Amino acid sequence: MLKKQFFLVAFFLIFCLAGSHSLFAAQYDIKEITPEIQKALSNRQARFGELQNWKSQGTIGETNQGFVKALKGIPAAVSLTDEENKDRNVIYRAIVDQNQLGSSGFAKVKAVFADVQREKAKTGDYLQDLNGEWNQK
């Protein structure tokens, strides 16, 4: 079971950190699946469809910092983004800590994830550019 979990995390990281950041992905991964990390990964997988639905409606967008934001004051969307961001934070911190990336590591991991989310976004999804402006892909 642990080997399967490691493979899933490695695949997740390669997929999420691929593209122009493939060297980054090849060097840094989650080395140990703690219960907290496993829960964060499972939570993200469970909410993926709902998150995509809200994104397609223009209610949730991807920030330039690797997190999601509710673009309208809909309580369910705000709650969903809060939970997603908590889990992304757990995963980002694990990558930074387990790979000893130091004080600048968290910003690097967030930036890489934001780039990947921007690349993977569907037409019509809202993305925050580096200047903080929101645009549709």
Backbone as numpy.savetxt, mean C-alpha at the origin, in Angstrom:
# Nx Ny Nz CAx CAy CAz Cx Cy Cz
2.74 -24.20 6.20 1.91 -23.00 6.20 2.78 -21.73 6.20
3.84 -21.74 7.01 4.71 -20.58 7.08 5.40 -20.33 5.74
5.81 -21.39 5.03 6.44 -21.23 3.73 5.46 -20.60 2.74
4.20 -21.03 2.81 3.18 -20.46 1.93 3.00 -18.98 2.23
2.96 -18.61 3.51 2.81 -17.22 3.89 4.00 -16.40 3.41
5.21 -16.94 3.56 6.40 -16.22 3.10 6.34 -16.01 1.60
5.95 -17.05 0.86 5.83 -16.93 -0.58 4.82 -15.87 -0.95
3.68 -15.84 -0.27 2.66 -14.85 -0.57 3.15 -13.43 -0.31
3.89 -13.25 0.79 4.41 -11.92 1.10 5.48 -11.53 0.08
6.36 -12.47 -0.25 7.40 -12.18 -1.24 6.76 -11.81 -2.58
5.74 -12.57 -2.98 5.03 -12.27 -4.23 4.37 -10.90 -4.14
3.73 -10.61 -3.01 3.09 -9.32 -2.80 4.09 -8.18 -2.97
5.24 -8.33 -2.34 6.24 -7.27 -2.41 6.81 -7.11 -3.80
7.08 -8.21 -4.45 7.59 -8.13 -5.82 6.56 -7.47 -6.71
5.31 -7.86 -6.57 4.24 -7.29 -7.38 4.05 -5.80 -7.07
4.01 -5.48 -5.80 3.74 -4.10 -5.40 4.93 -3.17 -5.60
6.12 -3.71 -5.57 7.29 -2.86 -5.68 8.00 -3.05 -7.01
7.29 -3.62 -7.98 7.89 -3.88 -9.29 7.99 -2.61 -10.11
8.40 -2.77 -11.33 8.50 -1.63 -12.23 9.82 -0.91 -12.05
9.76 0.41 -11.98 10.98 1.19 -11.91 11.73 0.99 -10.60
11.12 0.31 -9.66 11.74 0.10 -8.36 12.08 -1.37 -8.13
12.33 -2.12 -9.21 12.56 -3.55 -9.07 13.81 -3.84 -8.25
14.84 -2.99 -8.33 16.03 -3.20 -7.52 15.68 -3.09 -6.04
14.86 -2.10 -5.71 14.40 -1.94 -4.34 13.69 -3.19 -3.87
12.79 -3.71 -4.71 12.00 -4.89 -4.35 12.89 -6.11 -4.18
13.91 -6.22 -4.99 14.78 -7.38 -4.92 15.60 -7.38 -3.64
15.86 -6.21 -3.08 16.71 -6.12 -1.91 15.95 -6.16 -0.59
14.70 -5.72 -0.57 13.99 -5.56 0.68 12.68 -6.32 0.66
12.45 -7.08 1.71 11.20 -7.80 1.82 10.87 -8.00 3.29
9.76 -8.65 3.53 9.40 -9.00 4.90 10.07 -10.33 5.19
10.95 -10.32 6.15 11.75 -11.50 6.47 11.06 -12.43 7.46
10.19 -11.88 8.27 9.47 -12.67 9.27 8.01 -12.25 9.28
7.14 -13.22 9.13 5.69 -12.95 9.17 5.25 -13.05 10.63
5.12 -11.91 11.25 4.62 -11.88 12.62 3.09 -11.95 12.57
2.45 -12.24 13.69 0.98 -12.22 13.69 0.42 -10.87 13.27
1.07 -9.78 13.65 0.60 -8.44 13.26 0.68 -8.24 11.75
1.76 -8.68 11.15 1.92 -8.56 9.70 0.91 -9.45 8.98
0.75 -10.67 9.46 -0.22 -11.59 8.85 -1.62 -11.00 8.89
-1.98 -10.40 10.02 -3.29 -9.79 10.15 -3.45 -8.62 9.18
-2.42 -7.79 9.05 -2.48 -6.65 8.13 -2.65 -7.12 6.69
-1.90 -8.15 6.31 -2.02 -8.68 4.94 -3.41 -9.27 4.70
-3.90 -10.02 5.66 -5.24 -10.62 5.53 -6.32 -9.55 5.47
-6.21 -8.54 6.31 -7.18 -7.44 6.30 -7.21 -6.74 4.94
-6.02 -6.48 4.39 -5.95 -5.80 3.10 -6.58 -6.65 2.01
-6.32 -7.93 2.05 -6.90 -8.82 1.04 -8.42 -8.84 1.17
-8.93 -8.86 2.39 -10.37 -8.93 2.62 -11.10 -7.66 2.17
-10.44 -6.52 2.27 -11.12 -5.27 1.91 -10.81 -4.80 0.50
-10.00 -5.54 -0.25 -9.56 -5.12 -1.57 -10.73 -4.76 -2.50
-11.71 -5.62 -2.61 -12.85 -5.38 -3.51 -13.62 -4.13 -3.14
-13.88 -3.96 -1.86 -14.62 -2.78 -1.40 -13.82 -1.50 -1.68
-12.52 -1.55 -1.44 -11.67 -0.40 -1.70 -11.68 -0.04 -3.19
-11.59 -1.05 -4.04 -11.63 -0.81 -5.49 -12.96 -0.21 -5.91
-14.03 -0.67 -5.31 -15.36 -0.14 -5.62 -15.44 1.36 -5.29
-14.98 1.73 -4.10 -15.00 3.14 -3.71 -14.09 3.97 -4.61
-12.94 3.41 -5.00 -12.04 4.13 -5.90 -12.71 4.39 -7.25
-13.39 3.39 -7.76 -14.04 3.53 -9.08 -15.17 4.55 -9.05
-15.71 4.82 -7.87 -16.76 5.83 -7.72 -16.19 7.22 -7.46
-14.87 7.32 -7.34 -14.23 8.61 -7.08 -14.32 9.05 -5.64
-14.62 8.13 -4.76 -14.79 8.45 -3.34 -13.49 8.32 -2.56
-12.60 7.44 -3.02 -11.31 7.20 -2.38 -10.22 7.35 -3.43
-9.11 7.97 -3.03 -7.97 8.13 -3.92 -6.69 7.68 -3.25
-5.66 7.50 -4.08 -4.33 7.12 -3.60 -3.50 8.39 -3.41
-2.93 8.55 -2.22 -2.12 9.73 -1.95 -0.71 9.58 -2.51
0.02 10.66 -2.50 1.41 10.63 -2.94 2.35 10.11 -1.86
1.77 9.66 -0.76 2.54 9.13 0.37 2.30 7.63 0.60
1.65 6.97 -0.36 1.44 5.53 -0.23 0.26 5.12 0.62
-0.63 6.04 0.89 -1.83 5.75 1.66 -3.06 6.08 0.83
-4.23 5.80 1.36 -5.48 6.14 0.69 -6.17 7.24 1.47
-7.03 7.98 0.79 -7.75 9.07 1.43 -9.18 9.10 0.93
-10.11 9.30 1.86 -11.51 9.49 1.49 -11.64 10.91 0.96
-12.09 11.03 -0.28 -12.17 12.34 -0.93 -13.51 13.03 -0.69
-14.44 12.29 -0.15 -15.75 12.83 0.21 -15.99 12.45 1.66
-16.83 13.13 2.34 -17.04 12.90 3.77 -17.96 11.74 4.10
-17.94 10.70 3.30 -18.79 9.54 3.55 -18.18 8.71 4.67
-18.89 8.55 5.79 -18.32 7.86 6.95 -17.77 6.46 6.64
-18.47 5.69 5.82 -17.99 4.34 5.51 -16.66 4.38 4.76
-16.49 5.36 3.88 -15.23 5.49 3.14 -14.11 5.96 4.06
-14.42 6.86 4.97 -13.42 7.34 5.93 -12.96 6.18 6.81
-13.88 5.39 7.29 -13.55 4.24 8.12 -12.69 3.23 7.36
-13.07 2.98 6.11 -12.32 2.03 5.28 -10.89 2.53 5.05
-10.71 3.81 4.76 -9.37 4.33 4.52 -8.54 4.30 5.81
-9.17 4.58 6.94 -8.45 4.51 8.22 -7.90 3.11 8.46
-8.73 2.11 8.23 -8.31 0.72 8.44 -7.23 0.31 7.44
-7.41 0.69 6.18 -6.41 0.36 5.15 -5.07 1.01 5.48
-5.11 2.26 5.89 -3.86 2.96 6.20 -3.16 2.38 7.42
-3.91 1.92 8.40 -3.30 1.26 9.56 -2.54 0.01 9.11
-3.16 -0.76 8.24 -2.52 -1.99 7.79 -1.33 -1.72 6.87
-1.45 -0.72 6.01 -0.31 -0.35 5.16 0.85 0.11 6.04
0.55 0.86 7.08 1.58 1.33 7.99 2.33 0.16 8.65
1.59 -0.85 9.06 2.21 -2.04 9.66 3.18 -2.69 8.67
2.74 -2.83 7.44 3.57 -3.47 6.41 4.79 -2.61 6.09
4.60 -1.32 5.92 5.72 -0.42 5.63 6.76 -0.47 6.76
6.27 -0.39 7.99 7.17 -0.41 9.16 7.95 -1.74 9.22
7.28 -2.84 8.91 7.95 -4.13 8.93 9.08 -4.17 7.90
8.83 -3.66 6.71 9.87 -3.63 5.68 11.05 -2.78 6.15
10.76 -1.62 6.71 11.81 -0.73 7.19 12.59 -1.38 8.32
11.90 -1.90 9.31 12.56 -2.47 10.48 13.34 -3.74 10.14
12.70 -4.64 9.40 13.35 -5.93 9.13 14.51 -5.81 8.15
14.55 -4.74 7.39 15.65 -4.53 6.45 16.62 -3.44 6.91
16.40 -2.97 8.13 17.28 -1.98 8.76 17.54 -0.79 7.83
16.45 -0.19 7.37 16.55 0.91 6.41 16.79 2.26 7.06
16.75 2.32 8.35 17.07 3.56 9.04 15.97 4.60 8.97
16.33 5.81 9.38 15.33 6.87 9.52 14.73 7.30 8.19
15.45 7.18 7.10 14.90 7.59 5.81 14.14 6.45 5.12
14.19 5.27 5.68 13.57 4.11 5.05 12.07 4.20 4.92
11.41 4.74 5.91 9.95 4.81 5.88 9.49 5.68 4.71
10.13 6.80 4.50 9.78 7.68 3.38 10.03 6.98 2.05
11.12 6.23 1.94 11.42 5.51 0.70 10.36 4.46 0.41
10.00 3.68 1.42 9.00 2.62 1.24 7.67 3.23 0.83
7.25 4.30 1.48 6.00 4.96 1.12 6.04 5.47 -0.31
7.15 6.07 -0.70 7.28 6.62 -2.05 7.21 5.52 -3.10
7.87 4.42 -2.84 7.83 3.30 -3.79 6.42 2.76 -3.91
5.75 2.57 -2.78 4.39 2.05 -2.82 3.46 3.03 -3.53
3.62 4.32 -3.30 2.79 5.32 -3.98 2.99 5.25 -5.49
4.24 5.11 -5.92 4.53 4.99 -7.36 3.86 3.77 -7.96
3.94 2.66 -7.25 3.33 1.42 -7.75 1.82 1.55 -7.81
1.22 2.13 -6.79 -0.23 2.31 -6.79 -0.65 3.23 -7.94
0.15 4.23 -8.23 -0.13 5.14 -9.33 -0.09 4.38 -10.66
0.91 3.53 -10.82 1.04 2.74 -12.05 -0.11 1.74 -12.20
-0.56 1.15 -11.09 -1.60 0.13 -11.13 -3.01 0.71 -11.18
-3.15 2.00 -10.93 -4.47 2.62 -10.88 -5.20 2.44 -12.21
-6.50 2.33 -12.10 -7.34 2.19 -13.29 -7.73 3.57 -13.81
-8.09 3.63 -15.07 -8.56 4.87 -15.65 -9.75 5.39 -14.83
-9.69 6.64 -14.47 -10.75 7.26 -13.67 -10.45 7.32 -12.19
-9.48 6.52 -11.71 -9.10 6.57 -10.29 -8.46 7.91 -9.98
-8.65 8.38 -8.75 -8.04 9.62 -8.31 -6.68 9.35 -7.67
-5.70 10.15 -8.10 -4.34 10.04 -7.62 -3.85 11.42 -7.21
-3.11 11.48 -6.14 -2.54 12.74 -5.69 -1.13 12.86 -6.29
-0.86 13.97 -6.98 0.47 14.14 -7.55 1.44 14.65 -6.49
2.69 14.82 -6.87 3.72 15.23 -5.92 3.48 16.61 -5.33
2.67 17.42 -6.01 2.33 18.76 -5.51 1.10 18.77 -4.62
0.50 17.59 -4.42 -0.68 17.49 -3.56 -2.00 17.67 -4.29
-1.95 17.87 -5.59 -3.17 18.03 -6.38 -3.77 16.67 -6.72
-5.11 16.62 -6.76 -5.81 15.38 -7.09 -6.23 15.42 -8.56
-5.91 14.33 -9.27 -6.25 14.21 -10.69 -6.74 12.78 -10.96
-7.54 12.66 -11.98 -7.98 11.32 -12.42 -6.97 10.77 -13.40
-6.75 9.49 -13.28 -5.85 8.84 -14.23 -6.53 8.69 -15.56
